[in-house]
C-alpha cells in the first residue's frame, strides 16, 4: 500500500530525495496592425524580457523558495528570445565550494519565444519556466510571483513529484506535502482574475492547471500608435481575433474561422 503521507509531518532518514518539478507556459497576446508596429512589438518584448530581466526573475524565485544560487548562465539570441538557467541548492546548506553542484540537484530555467502572425496582426509572446527542486524547498511558493511577472493572458502549469525518499523506519515516502490541485497554492486574489481548469492524477502525484484571463480589455492588447483611430467595427473584429487566439492556446487546438 502506497504511503501518501498527507496531513502529518514526516520524519525522514537522511536527505530528502523527492524531486518537485513545476513547469509553466505563459502567453502574452497582442495586436499590432501594421508591419512596422509588428516589428516594434517584437523589439519591445525582446528588450522587456531579455536575459537580464529573466535573470532578475530567477533570482527572486530563488529568494522566495528560500534557496541559494550556485551558478547562473544566460543568453540573448539573434534575432529574438532569451534564456537563463540557474543551479540552486537549499538555503540552509553551507556554501562550501567542495559541495556545490551536488547538494540538491535543483534548478530554474526560463526561455522566451516571441512570434507574430503577419496575416492577422496577432503577436503571441511565450515564456517557458521550469523550477525543479530536491529537498524541502518547494517551487509552489513562487506561483503568484511568476504569474504576476508577466502579462499573463494564458497560463499552463504542470506539477509533478518524482521519486521517493524514506522515513526513519525505512518506509518509502512518495510525497511530503498536501496538494490536491496547483490552485491550492495560488492566492484567491489572483485566481479571481482567471478562469481555471484542472486535470489531475492525484494518485500519481501529477497535477495540471490551465488558466485564461477573464476580462479582455481591448486597450491592453493594442500595440499601435494609431489605435485611437479605429472604428467600432474594426475594434470588434480585433477583439474577435484576440479571443480566438487566446481560446486556441487555452484549448491547445486550432479553431475554425468564425469571421
KOLLO-425053 format. One record per residue: residue in three letters; x, y, z of N, C-alpha, C in turn; residue number from 1. Coordinates in steps of 0.2 Angstrom, whole numbers, plus 2048, in hexadecimal, padded with zeros to 3 digits. Atoms other than C-alpha are relative to their C-alpha. Layout:
N
<"ALA" <X Y Z> <X Y Z> <X Y Z> NUM> ...
//
This chain:
259
<"UNK" <804 7FA 800> <800 800 800> <804 806 800> 1> <"UNK" <7FC 7FA 801> <807 811 7FB> <7FF 804 806> 2> <"UNK" <801 7FB 7FB> <80A 81D 809> <800 807 7FD> 3> <"UNK" <801 7FA 803> <803 82D 804> <802 806 804> 4> <"UNK" <7FD 7FC 7FB> <809 836 814> <7FD 807 800> 5> <"UNK" <803 7F9 800> <7FC 844 813> <7FD 802 807> 6> <"UNK" <803 7FD 7FA> <7F7 84F 822> <804 7FF 806> 7> <"UNK" <7FC 801 7FA> <805 84B 82D> <808 801 7FE> 8> <"UNK" <7F9 7FF 801> <817 84F 82F> <804 7FA 800> 9> <"UNK" <7FD 806 800> <823 842 82A> <808 801 802> 10> <"UNK" <7F9 800 7FE> <834 83E 832> <804 7FC 7FB> 11> <"UNK" <7FC 804 805> <840 839 824> <807 7FE 803> 12> <"UNK" <7F9 803 7FE> <850 82F 825> <805 803 7FB> 13> <"UNK" <7FB 7FD 805> <85E 839 81D> <7FD 805 7FB> 14> <"UNK" <802 7FB 805> <85C 844 80D> <7F9 7FE 7FD> 15> <"UNK" <807 801 804> <84B 847 805> <801 7FF 7F9> 16> <"UNK" <7FE 802 807> <84D 83F 7F4> <7FA 802 7FB> 17> <"UNK" <806 7FE 804> <83B 845 7EE> <802 806 7FB> 18> <"UNK" <7FF 7FA 805> <83C 850 7DE> <7F9 803 7FE> 19> <"UNK" <806 7FC 801> <82F 85D 7DC> <801 804 7FA> 20> <"UNK" <7FF 7FC 806> <82D 864 7CB> <7FA 804 7FE> 21> <"UNK" <806 7FB 803> <822 873 7C5> <802 803 7FA> 22> <"UNK" <7FF 7FE 807> <821 877 7B3> <7FB 805 7FE> 23> <"UNK" <804 7FB 802> <819 887 7AC> <800 801 7F8> 24> <"UNK" <800 7FD 806> <814 88C 79B> <7FB 806 801> 25> <"UNK" <804 7FA 7FF> <80E 89E 79C> <800 804 7F9> 26> <"UNK" <801 7FC 806> <807 8A8 78D> <7FD 807 801> 27> <"UNK" <802 7F9 800> <805 8BA 78A> <7FE 802 7F9> 28> <"UNK" <803 7FF 807> <7FA 8BF 77B> <800 807 7FF> 29> <"UNK" <800 7F9 802> <7FB 8CF 771> <7FD 801 7F9> 30> <"UNK" <802 7FF 807> <7F4 8D7 761> <804 806 7FE> 31> <"UNK" <7FC 7FB 804> <800 8E1 756> <7FE 800 7F9> 32> <"UNK" <803 800 807> <7F7 8E7 746> <805 800 7FB> 33> <"UNK" <7FB 7FF 806> <805 8ED 73B> <806 7FC 801> 34> <"UNK" <7FA 804 800> <815 8E4 736> <805 804 805> 35> <"UNK" <7FB 7FC 7FC> <81F 8F2 73F> <7FE 7FF 807> 36> <"UNK" <802 801 7F9> <815 8F0 74F> <801 7F9 802> 37> <"UNK" <7FF 806 7FF> <817 8DE 74E> <808 7FF 802> 38> <"UNK" <7F9 800 7FE> <82A 8E0 74E> <801 804 806> 39> <"UNK" <7FF 7FC 7FA> <829 8ED 75B> <7FE 7FC 806> 40> <"UNK" <803 804 7FB> <81F 8E1 766> <806 7FB 802> 41> <"UNK" <7FB 805 7FF> <82C 8D3 764> <806 803 803> 42> <"UNK" <7FA 7FD 7FD> <83A 8DF 768> <7FF 802 807> 43> <"UNK" <802 7FE 7F9> <831 8E5 777> <800 7FA 805> 44> <"UNK" <801 806 7FC> <82D 8D4 77E> <807 7FD 801> 45> <"UNK" <7F9 803 800> <83F 8CE 77A> <804 804 805> 46> <"UNK" <7FC 7FC 7FC> <846 8DC 784> <7FD 800 807> 47> <"UNK" <803 800 7FA> <839 8DC 792> <802 7F9 804> 48> <"UNK" <7FF 807 7FC> <83C 8C9 796> <807 7FD 7FD> 49> <"UNK" <7F9 802 802> <84F 8C8 791> <803 7FC 806> 50> <"UNK" <7FD 804 7FC> <85B 8BD 79A> <801 803 807> 51> <"UNK" <7FF 7FC 7F9> <85E 8CA 7A8> <7FA 800 804> 52> <"UNK" <806 800 7FC> <84C 8CB 7AC> <7FE 7F9 802> 53> <"UNK" <801 807 7FE> <84A 8B8 7AC> <805 7FE 806> 54> <"UNK" <7FC 801 7FB> <859 8B7 7B7> <7FE 803 807> 55> <"UNK" <803 7FD 7FA> <851 8C3 7C4> <7FA 7FC 802> 56> <"UNK" <806 804 7FE> <841 8B9 7C4> <803 7F9 803> 57> <"UNK" <7FE 806 7FD> <84B 8A9 7C7> <803 801 807> 58> <"UNK" <7FD 7FE 7FA> <855 8B1 7D5> <7FA 801 806> 59> <"UNK" <806 7FF 7FC> <844 8B6 7DD> <7FD 7FA 802> 60> <"UNK" <803 807 7FE> <83D 8A5 7DC> <804 7FC 805> 61> <"UNK" <7FB 804 7FC> <84D 89E 7E4> <7FF 803 807> 62> <"UNK" <801 7FE 7F9> <84A 8AA 7F3> <7F9 7FE 803> 63> <"UNK" <807 802 7FE> <837 8A6 7F4> <800 7F9 803> 64> <"UNK" <800 807 7FE> <83A 893 7F5> <806 7FF 805> 65> <"UNK" <7FB 800 7FB> <848 897 801> <806 7FB 7FF> 66> <"UNK" <7FA 804 802> <856 88F 7F7> <806 805 7FF> 67> <"UNK" <7FA 7FC 802> <868 895 7F2> <802 7FE 7F9> 68> <"UNK" <7FE 800 807> <86F 898 7E1> <807 7FD 800> 69> <"UNK" <7F9 804 801> <87E 88C 7DC> <803 803 7FA> 70> <"UNK" <7FD 7FE 806> <880 892 7CA> <7FA 803 7FC> 71> <"UNK" <805 7FD 805> <877 89D 7BD> <803 800 7F9> 72> <"UNK" <7FE 800 807> <878 89B 7AA> <7FB 804 7FC> 73> <"UNK" <805 7FD 804> <86F 8A7 79E> <802 802 7F9> 74> <"UNK" <7FE 7FF 807> <86E 8AB 78C> <7FA 804 7FC> 75> <"UNK" <805 7FD 805> <865 8B7 780> <801 7FD 7F9> 76> <"UNK" <7FF 803 806> <862 8B0 76F> <7FE 805 7FA> 77> <"UNK" <801 7FC 806> <862 8B8 75D> <7FC 7FC 7FB> 78> <"UNK" <803 7F9 7FF> <855 8BD 757> <7FC 801 806> 79> <"UNK" <804 800 7FA> <84A 8B9 766> <801 7FB 805> 80> <"UNK" <801 805 7FA> <848 8B1 777> <806 800 804> 81> <"UNK" <7FB 800 7FB> <852 8AE 786> <800 7FA 805> 82> <"UNK" <800 806 7FC> <857 8A0 792> <804 801 807> 83> <"UNK" <7FC 800 7FA> <85D 89F 7A4> <7FF 7F9 804> 84> <"UNK" <800 806 7FC> <861 88F 7AE> <804 802 807> 85> <"UNK" <7FD 7FE 7F9> <865 890 7C1> <800 7F9 804> 86> <"UNK" <7FF 805 7FB> <86C 882 7CC> <7FF 802 807> 87> <"UNK" <801 7FE 7F9> <866 883 7DE> <800 7FB 805> 88> <"UNK" <800 805 7FB> <867 87A 7EE> <7FC 803 806> 89> <"UNK" <803 7FE 7FA> <85E 87B 7FF> <804 805 804> 90> <"UNK" <7FD 7FB 7FD> <861 88B 808> <804 7FF 807> 91> <"UNK" <7FD 801 7F9> <866 883 819> <807 7FD 7FF> 92> <"UNK" <7FA 804 801> <875 87A 811> <806 805 800> 93> <"UNK" <7FB 7FB 800> <886 882 813> <803 801 7F9> 94> <"UNK" <7FD 7FF 807> <88E 889 803> <807 7FE 7FF> 95> <"UNK" <7FA 803 800> <89C 87D 803> <802 7FE 7F8> 96> <"UNK" <7FF 801 807> <8A4 87D 7F1> <801 7F9 7FF> 97> <"UNK" <7FF 807 801> <8A8 86B 7F4> <7F9 7FC 7FF> 98> <"UNK" <807 803 800> <895 867 7F5> <7FC 803 7FA> 99> <"UNK" <804 7FD 805> <88E 873 7E8> <7FF 7FB 7FA> 100> <"UNK" <801 805 806> <886 869 7D9> <7FE 7FA 802> 101> <"UNK" <802 807 7FE> <882 85A 7E4> <7FB 800 806> 102> <"UNK" <804 7FF 7FA> <877 861 7F2> <7F8 7FD 7FE> 103> <"UNK" <807 801 801> <865 861 7EB> <7FD 7FE 7F9> 104> <"UNK" <802 801 807> <865 85F 7D9> <7FA 804 7FE> 105> <"UNK" <806 7FC 801> <859 86D 7D7> <802 806 7FB> 106> <"UNK" <7FF 7FB 805> <857 87A 7C9> <7FA 804 7FE> 107> <"UNK" <805 7FC 803> <84D 888 7C1> <802 801 7F9> 108> <"UNK" <7FF 7FE 807> <84C 88A 7AE> <7FB 804 7FD> 109> <"UNK" <805 7FC 803> <843 897 7A4> <802 801 7F9> 110> <"UNK" <7FF 7FF 807> <842 899 791> <7FA 804 7FD> 111> <"UNK" <806 7FC 803> <838 8A6 787> <800 7FE 7F8> 112> <"UNK" <802 801 807> <830 8A4 776> <7FC 805 7FD> 113> <"UNK" <804 7FB 803> <82A 8B4 76D> <7FE 7FE 7F9> 114> <"UNK" <802 802 807> <820 8B1 75D> <7FA 804 7FE> 115> <"UNK" <806 7FD 803> <813 8B9 752> <7FD 7FD 7FA> 116> <"UNK" <803 802 806> <806 8B6 745> <7FF 806 7FB> 117> <"UNK" <800 7FA 804> <809 8C2 737> <7F9 801 7FC> 118> <"UNK" <806 7FF 803> <7F8 8BE 72F> <7FA 803 804> 119> <"UNK" <806 7FD 7FC> <7ED 8C2 73E> <802 806 805> 120> <"UNK" <7FE 7FB 7FB> <7F8 8CE 748> <801 7FD 807> 121> <"UNK" <800 803 7FA> <7F7 8C2 757> <808 7FF 802> 122> <"UNK" <7F9 802 7FE> <808 8C1 761> <7FF 7FC 806> 123> <"UNK" <801 804 7FA> <80A 8B4 76E> <807 7FE 803> 124> <"UNK" <7FA 801 7FD> <818 8B4 77A> <7FF 7FA 806> 125> <"UNK" <800 806 7FB> <81C 8A4 784> <806 800 804> 126> <"UNK" <7FA 801 7FB> <827 8A1 793> <7FF 7F9 803> 127> <"UNK" <800 807 7FD> <82B 88F 799> <804 801 806> 128> <"UNK" <7FC 800 7FA> <831 88E 7AB> <7FF 7F9 804> 129> <"UNK" <800 807 7FC> <836 87E 7B4> <804 802 807> 130> <"UNK" <7FD 800 7F9> <83A 87E 7C7> <800 7F9 803> 131> <"UNK" <7FF 807 7FE> <840 86D 7CD> <804 800 806> 132> <"UNK" <7FC 800 7FA> <845 86B 7DF> <800 7F9 803> 133> <"UNK" <7FF 807 7FC> <84B 85C 7EA> <802 802 807> 134> <"UNK" <7FF 7FE 7F9> <84A 85D 7FC> <7FA 803 803> 135> <"UNK" <806 7FD 7FD> <83E 867 807> <7FE 806 7FD> 136> <"UNK" <802 7FA 804> <83E 877 7FC> <7FB 7FE 7FB> 137> <"UNK" <806 802 805> <82E 877 7F1> <7FF 806 7FB> 138> <"UNK" <802 7FB 805> <82B 880 7E1> <7F9 803 800> 139> <"UNK" <807 7FE 800> <819 882 7E5> <7FF 807 804> 140> <"UNK" <800 7FA 7FD> <81D 891 7F0> <801 806 7FB> 141> <"UNK" <7FE 7FA 804> <822 89C 7E1> <7FA 800 7FA> 142> <"UNK" <805 800 805> <811 899 7D7> <7FE 807 7FF> 143> <"UNK" <802 7FA 801> <80A 8AA 7DA> <805 805 7FD> 144> <"UNK" <7FB 7FC 802> <81A 8B3 7D7> <801 7FF 7F8> 145> <"UNK" <7FF 802 807> <81D 8AA 7C6> <7FA 802 7FB> 146> <"UNK" <806 7FE 805> <80B 8AD 7BF> <800 808 800> 147> <"UNK" <801 7F8 800> <80C 8C0 7C4> <806 803 7FD> 148> <"UNK" <7FA 7FD 804> <81E 8C2 7BC> <7FF 801 7F9> 149> <"UNK" <801 7FF 807> <816 8C1 7AB> <7F9 803 7FF> 150> <"UNK" <807 7FE 802> <806 8C8 7A2> <7FD 7F9 7FE> 151> <"UNK" <802 806 801> <7FF 8B7 7A4> <7F9 7FF 7FE> 152> <"UNK" <807 801 802> <7F0 8B4 799> <7FE 7F9 800> 153> <"UNK" <801 807 7FF> <7F1 8A1 799> <806 7FD 803> 154> <"UNK" <7FB 803 7FC> <7FB 897 7A5> <7FE 7F8 801> 155> <"UNK" <800 807 7FF> <7FE 884 7A4> <805 7FE 804> 156> <"UNK" <7FB 802 7FB> <806 87C 7B3> <7FF 7F8 801> 157> <"UNK" <7FF 807 7FE> <80C 86A 7B7> <804 7FF 806> 158> <"UNK" <7FD 801 7F9> <811 864 7C8> <801 7F8 801> 159> <"UNK" <7FF 807 7FF> <819 853 7CB> <805 7FF 806> 160> <"UNK" <7FB 802 7FB> <821 84B 7DA> <802 7F9 7FE> 161> <"UNK" <7FD 806 802> <82D 83E 7D5> <804 7FC 805> 162> <"UNK" <7FB 804 7FC> <837 830 7DD> <7FD 7FE 807> 163> <"UNK" <802 801 7F9> <836 82B 7F0> <806 801 804> 164> <"UNK" <7FB 800 7FB> <83F 82D 800> <7FE 7FC 805> 165> <"UNK" <802 804 7FB> <83E 824 810> <7FF 803 807> 166> <"UNK" <801 7FE 7F9> <838 827 822> <805 7FD 804> 167> <"UNK" <7FB 803 7FC> <842 822 831> <7FF 7F9 801> 168> <"UNK" <801 807 7FF> <83A 811 831> <802 7FC 7F9> 169> <"UNK" <7FE 803 806> <840 80E 81F> <7FA 7FF 7FB> 170> <"UNK" <806 800 805> <82E 810 817> <801 805 7FB> 171> <"UNK" <800 7FB 806> <82D 818 806> <7FB 806 801> 172> <"UNK" <804 7FA 7FF> <826 82A 806> <800 803 7F9> 173> <"UNK" <800 7FE 806> <820 82F 7F5> <7FD 808 7FF> 174> <"UNK" <801 7F9 800> <81A 841 7F9> <800 802 808> 175> <"UNK" <7FF 7FE 7FA> <81D 84B 808> <7FC 807 802> 176> <"UNK" <804 7FA 7FF> <810 859 807> <7F9 7FF 7FD> 177> <"UNK" <807 800 802> <7FD 85B 805> <7FF 804 7FA> 178> <"UNK" <802 7FD 807> <7F7 85F 7F3> <7FA 7FC 7FD> 179> <"UNK" <805 803 804> <7E7 85B 7EA> <800 804 7F9> 180> <"UNK" <800 7FC 807> <7E9 869 7DC> <806 805 801> 181> <"UNK" <7FB 7FA 800> <7F6 876 7D7> <7FD 806 803> 182> <"UNK" <804 7FA 7FE> <7E8 883 7DB> <801 800 808> 183> <"UNK" <7FF 7FF 7F9> <7EB 87F 7ED> <805 805 803> 184> <"UNK" <7FA 7FC 7FE> <7FB 889 7ED> <800 806 7FC> 185> <"UNK" <801 7F9 803> <7F4 898 7E3> <7FC 804 804> 186> <"UNK" <804 7FB 7FC> <7ED 8A7 7EC> <7F9 800 7FD> 187> <"UNK" <807 7FF 803> <7DA 8A9 7EB> <800 807 7FC> 188> <"UNK" <800 7FA 804> <7DD 8BB 7E5> <802 7FF 7F9> 189> <"UNK" <7FE 801 807> <7E7 8B5 7D6> <7FB 7FB 7FC> 190> <"UNK" <805 805 803> <7DB 8A6 7D3> <7FA 804 7FD> 191> <"UNK" <806 7FD 802> <7CD 8B2 7D2> <800 803 7F9> 192> <"UNK" <7FF 7FD 807> <7D4 8BA 7C2> <7FF 7FB 7FA> 193> <"UNK" <800 805 805> <7D4 8AA 7B9> <7FB 7FA 800> 194> <"UNK" <804 806 800> <7C9 89B 7B3> <805 7FB 800> 195> <"UNK" <7FB 805 7FF> <7D3 88C 7B9> <7FD 7F9 7FF> 196> <"UNK" <803 807 802> <7D1 879 7B4> <806 7FC 802> 197> <"UNK" <7FB 805 7FD> <7DA 86A 7BC> <7FF 7FA 7FC> 198> <"UNK" <800 807 802> <7DF 859 7B5> <805 7FD 805> 199> <"UNK" <7FC 802 7FB> <7E6 850 7C4> <800 7F8 800> 200> <"UNK" <800 807 7FE> <7EC 83E 7C7> <803 800 807> 201> <"UNK" <7FD 7FF 7F9> <7EE 840 7DA> <803 7F9 802> 202> <"UNK" <7FD 807 7FE> <7F2 82D 7DC> <807 800 7FE> 203> <"UNK" <7F9 800 802> <802 830 7D2> <804 806 801> 204> <"UNK" <7FD 7FA 7FF> <806 841 7D8> <802 804 7FA> 205> <"UNK" <800 7FC 807> <803 849 7C7> <7FA 805 801> 206> <"UNK" <805 7FB 800> <7FA 85A 7C7> <801 805 7FA> 207> <"UNK" <800 7FB 806> <7F5 865 7B8> <7FB 805 801> 208> <"UNK" <805 7FA 800> <7ED 876 7B9> <801 805 7FA> 209> <"UNK" <800 7FB 805> <7E9 882 7AB> <7FB 805 801> 210> <"UNK" <803 7FB 7FE> <7E3 893 7AD> <7FF 805 7FA> 211> <"UNK" <801 7FB 805> <7DC 8A1 7A1> <7FD 806 803> 212> <"UNK" <803 7FA 7FD> <7D9 8B3 7A5> <7F9 801 7FF> 213> <"UNK" <807 7FF 801> <7C7 8B7 7A8> <7FE 806 7FC> 214> <"UNK" <802 7FA 803> <7C6 8C9 7A2> <805 802 7FB> 215> <"UNK" <7FC 7FE 806> <7CC 8CE 791> <7FF 808 7FF> 216> <"UNK" <800 7F9 801> <7CF 8E1 791> <804 802 7FA> 217> <"UNK" <7FD 7FF 807> <7D3 8E5 77F> <806 805 800> 218> <"UNK" <7FB 7FB 800> <7DE 8F4 783> <806 7FD 803> 219> <"UNK" <7FA 803 7FD> <7EA 8E8 78D> <803 7FC 7FA> 220> <"UNK" <7FD 805 805> <7ED 8DE 77D> <802 803 7F9> 221> <"UNK" <7FF 7FD 806> <7EF 8EB 770> <807 804 800> 222> <"UNK" <7FA 7FD 801> <801 8F0 76A> <801 803 7FA> 223> <"UNK" <800 7FD 806> <800 8FD 75E> <7FF 808 801> 224> <"UNK" <800 7F9 7FE> <802 910 75E> <7F9 803 7FD> 225> <"UNK" <807 7FD 803> <7F1 913 754> <7FA 7FC 803> 226> <"UNK" <806 804 7FD> <7E6 908 75F> <7FA 804 801> 227> <"UNK" <806 7FB 7FF> <7DB 917 763> <7FC 801 7FA> 228> <"UNK" <803 7FF 806> <7D6 918 751> <7FB 7FA 7FE> 229> <"UNK" <804 806 802> <7CE 907 751> <7F8 801 801> 230> <"UNK" <808 800 800> <7BB 906 74D> <7FD 7FA 804> 231> <"UNK" <803 805 7FC> <7AF 8FC 757> <800 7F9 7FD> 232> <"UNK" <800 806 803> <7AE 8EE 74A> <807 7FC 800> 233> <"UNK" <7F9 803 800> <7C1 8EC 749> <802 7FE 807> 234> <"UNK" <7FF 802 7F9> <7C2 8EC 75C> <7FD 7F9 802> 235> <"UNK" <804 806 7FF> <7B5 8DE 75C> <804 7FA 7FD> 236> <"UNK" <7FC 805 804> <7BF 8D4 74F> <806 7FE 804> 237> <"UNK" <7FA 801 7FC> <7CF 8D6 759> <7FF 7FC 806> 238> <"UNK" <802 804 7FA> <7C7 8D0 769> <7FE 7F9 7FE> 239> <"UNK" <801 806 802> <7C1 8C1 760> <806 7FC 7FE> 240> <"UNK" <7FA 803 801> <7D2 8BD 75A> <804 7FE 806> 241> <"UNK" <7FD 802 7FA> <7D9 8BE 76B> <7FD 7FB 804> 242> <"UNK" <803 805 7FC> <7CC 8B4 773> <801 7F9 7FD> 243> <"UNK" <7FE 806 803> <7CF 8A6 766> <807 7FE 801> 244> <"UNK" <7F9 802 7FE> <7E2 8A6 769> <800 7FE 807> 245> <"UNK" <7FF 802 7F9> <7E0 8A5 77B> <7FC 7F9 801> 246> <"UNK" <803 806 7FF> <7D3 897 77A> <803 7FA 7FD> 247> <"UNK" <7FD 805 803> <7DD 88D 76E> <806 7FE 804> 248> <"UNK" <7FB 802 7FB> <7EC 88E 77A> <7FE 7FC 806> 249> <"UNK" <802 803 7FA> <7E2 88A 789> <7FD 7F9 7FF> 250> <"UNK" <802 806 802> <7DA 87B 780> <805 7FB 7FD> 251> <"UNK" <7FB 803 804> <7EA 876 777> <7FE 7FD 7FA> 252> <"UNK" <802 802 806> <7E2 874 767> <7FD 806 7FB> 253> <"UNK" <803 7FB 805> <7DD 87E 757> <7F9 800 800> 254> <"UNK" <807 7FF 800> <7CC 885 756> <7FE 802 7F9> 255> <"UNK" <802 7FE 806> <7C2 887 746> <7FF 808 800> 256> <"UNK" <801 7F9 801> <7C1 899 73F> <7F9 802 801> 257> <"UNK" <807 7FE 7FE> <7B2 8A2 746> <7FE 807 7FC> 258> <"UNK" <802 7F9 803> <7B3 8B2 73B> <7FB 7FF 7FB> 259> 
//
